[in-house]
Amino acid sequence: MTKKVTVAAIQSKVSVDMDANLEKTLRMVRAAAKKGAKIVCLQELYRTTYFPQYKKVNKDAYAETIPGESTDAFSKLAKELGIVVVVPLYEKGANGKYYNSAVVIDEKGKLLPTYHKIHIPQDKRFYEKNYFEEGNRGYRIYKTKFGTFAVLICYDQWFPEAARMATLAGAELIFYPTAIGYMTDYKSKDGDWHDAWETVMRGHAIANGVHIVAVNRTGVEDKLKFWGQSFACDSFGKILKRGSSSKEEVIVATLDLSHNKRIRDGWGFFRNRRPDTYKN
């Protein structure tokens, strides 16, 4: 028995005008719904330029609250269109701390519990520990009308433990909102970063029998050239849709989530696990 859901990734360029970014993204989500998407995911920090490429900027110039402007706008739109929307943003929490967050809004416009990015990098052009607290709420599972999924943010995508924990908790699908690209002032000695990025997530799909949707921005922001190429793959790592490296796009894919069980039953990756041997 098939279990299909149509999803969309919103891949866009980001300007310094946060209000313009919000309005453009609202239009793109509306376009995704017209194409049949029932779950729409935005890219990491959808409303702001990737400010963590700098060691020190004014946090409050980029942060917003939850609820706030973004959630108010997307809650209204989700209810109007009858869709689920994943909204990643820079959050100033009620506790005064700052988080790289993802809000899931259901088809009735209700805000579901916020996910806080758990794994925080600290490297040249990615000075995220200067701006984001490490999430401590665990791996959230969102049971919605259209499917059960997890949201993991950018650097989380490199960690097999995160994908496994989300899948064991019941995720049929994992969304990875992302902001990643090439540093224009650095040449990698290790090979193609983009290939590694896509390969590791396809590996998570296979190892866990779970569909993956990775959503990346595009365009150039100072010393970072974002490579776009948002994609959806099935639970054996087959690419179903991939965006371009440079264009703003609404990338729509129909996923057959019943494929997950076939992979898990056939390959036995869950059935033959040996958690008694997995020590720190």
N, C-alpha and C positions, 0 to 999 in steps of 0.2 A: 504494500500500500504506500503510495507516494505521499510525501508531506512537503509541499512546495511553498516557498515564500520568496517574494521579490524584494530585493534590497537595493539600496543605492549608496554610493560613496560620492561625497561632494568634494571635488578636487579643485582648489582655486588658488589664485594669487592673493596676497594680503598687502594692503596699503597701510600707511600710518594713520589713516582716518578710520577709527574704530566704528563710528556710526555707519559709514559707507560699507564697511565689511559686513556689518550686521544686515543691512538692507539687501546687499547683493546675495548673501547666503540665504536669506528668507526667500528671495526669488528663485534661487537654485533648488531649494527644497520643494517649493511649489511645482517646479518643472519636473522634479523626480516623481512626485505624487501623480502628475499627469501621465507619466510613463508607466505607472502601475506599482511603484515602490510602496511597500507597507512598513519597512523599517529603513530609516535614512540616517546615516552616520556622517558627521562633519569631521574635519581634520583637527588634529591637536591644536589647542590655543587658536581656534578658528578666527577669533576677532582681533588678534594682535599680531604684529610682526614678531619674529622669533627673537625677542629681546635677550634671552639667555646667552646669545653669542657674545655679549658684553659682560665684563666682570661686575659692573655696578651701574644700575640705572634706578630710577625712582619706581619702586614697586607699585605704588598707588596710582601711577599713571596708567597702569595696565589692568589692575585687579578690579573685580566686581564681586558683589555678594550673591548668595543663593538663598532665597529668591532674589532676583535682580532684573536688570534690563533684558539680558539675554533670555533668561528663563521665562519672563513674562511674555516676550514676543513669540518664542517657540512653543510655549504652552498654548497660547491662543491659536497658533497655526496648526499644531498637531490636532487639537480638538476640532477645528474647522475641517481639516482634511481627513480625519480619522486614521492617522498614522502614528507610528512611534518614531521619535527623533532622539538621537544621541548627540548631546551638545558638550563638547570639551572646551573648557575655559579656565582662565586664571582666577582662582577664588581667594578672596580675603574672608577667612572664616570668622564666626562669631567669637572665637577664642583669640582673635588677633593674629593668627598664624596664616600663612599663605600656602596654597596647594595647587598643584596641577590636577585639575578635576574633570570628571565627566558626569554630566547629568543626563539621566534617561527620563524622557517624558512620554507617558503612554498615550493611547489614542483618545483618551478622555481629557487630555491636557494636564494630568496629574504628574507631579514630580515624584519619581521613585528615589530611593536612597542614593546619595552621591558616592561615586567611586573616586578615591584619591590615589594617584599614581604611587606605586609602591617602590619601584626601583628608580633611583635618581642618579643620573650620570654626572661626572665632573671631569671635563676634558677641554682641550682647546676648542673654542667656539661653542661649547656645550657646557656652560658654567651653571648647571641647573641647581646644584646644592646651594648656590648663593640666593636662590629665589624660592625653592619649593621644600616644604617639609616632607619627610618620607611618610607615605600613607600607612596607617595602622588599622584600617577597618577590614582588612582581608579582601578576598576575591569575591566580588558581588555577583550574584546570579539574578538575572531579570526574567521573570516568567511573565511574558506578555501574550496578548491575544494572538500574535502572529508567530511566536516562537520563543524559545528559552535561550538566552545568550549571556555572555560575559563581555565586559569592556575592559581591555588592558591598554595602557597608553605608551606608545613609542618605545622607550628603552625596555619596558616590560617584555617586548616582543623577542628579545634575545635570550630570555630565560625559559628553559623547558619546564622548570618547576611551576611557573605561573600558568602556562597552558595546561599542564597536567592537573593542577589543583582546580582550575576552572572547569575542566571537563569532568573530573570526578564529582564535582558538586552539581553537575547536571547540565552544563552548557552544551547546546547543539551547534552553536555558532559562536565564534569569538571575533569581535571587532577590535581592530588595532588603529585608533586614530594616531596620526604620526606627523612629525615635522623633521624630515631628514634629507640630507643632500650632500653635495661635495663642497669642501672648503676650497675656495678659489686660490688661497695662498698656501696650500699644502698638497703634496702629491703622495698618495698612499704607496707604500712599498709592499703591501700585502696582497694587492689585487683589486678586483672590482667590488667596491663596497655595495653597490646596488645589487649585484648578483648574490652576495652573501646575505643581504637583507631579505630578499625574496626567498632564497633557498631555506633559510632557517625557519621562516613561517610555514612554508610548504612542508617542511619536516615536522613541525608541530601538528599540522593537519593530519599527516599520515600516522604519526606515532599515537595520536589520540582519537583518530576517527572522527574528526570534527571539521566543519567548514570554517574558513577564514576569510575575513574581509579586512584588508589593510587600506587605510585612507591617508594619503600623503598630499601635502601642498606642493605647489610648483612656483616657478618664478625665481628671481634673484633678489636677495636681501643683503646688501652690503657684501660680506665675504662668504656668504653661503648661497649656493645654487641648488635649489631643491629639485629633486629628480622626478617628482610626480609619480607616474606609473602605479597609481593605486590599482589594486587587483582584488578579485574574488577567486578563491579556489575551493574545490570540493574536498571531501574527507580522504582522498588519496592523493592530494596535492596537485590535481589537474587544474590549470588555469582556465577559468570560465570567461573572465573578462579582465582586460588590463587597459588602463588609461594611457595617454600619451605622456611624454617626458616634459612637455612644455605648455600644453593647452589647459585652460580651465574647462572642466567637464563635469557632467552628471553621468556617472558610470552606473548602469543598472544591470543587475544580473538576477536570474531566477535560480534559486538553489533547491535541490531536492534533498531535504534533511533526512529522509529515510535511507539515503546512501550511507549514513553514519553507521547504522546497525550492521549493514552488510560488511563493511570494512572491519568493524570490531569483532563480529562473529567469525569472519573468514580468517583474519590474521591472528586473532587471539591475544592482542597486545594487553588488553585488560584482564582477560581470563587467566593468562599465564604470568601475571606480575608476581614479583617476590618482594613485597614491601618489608618483610622481615630482614632482608639483606641490605636495605637502603638506609645506611647510617650516615650521619653528618661527618 
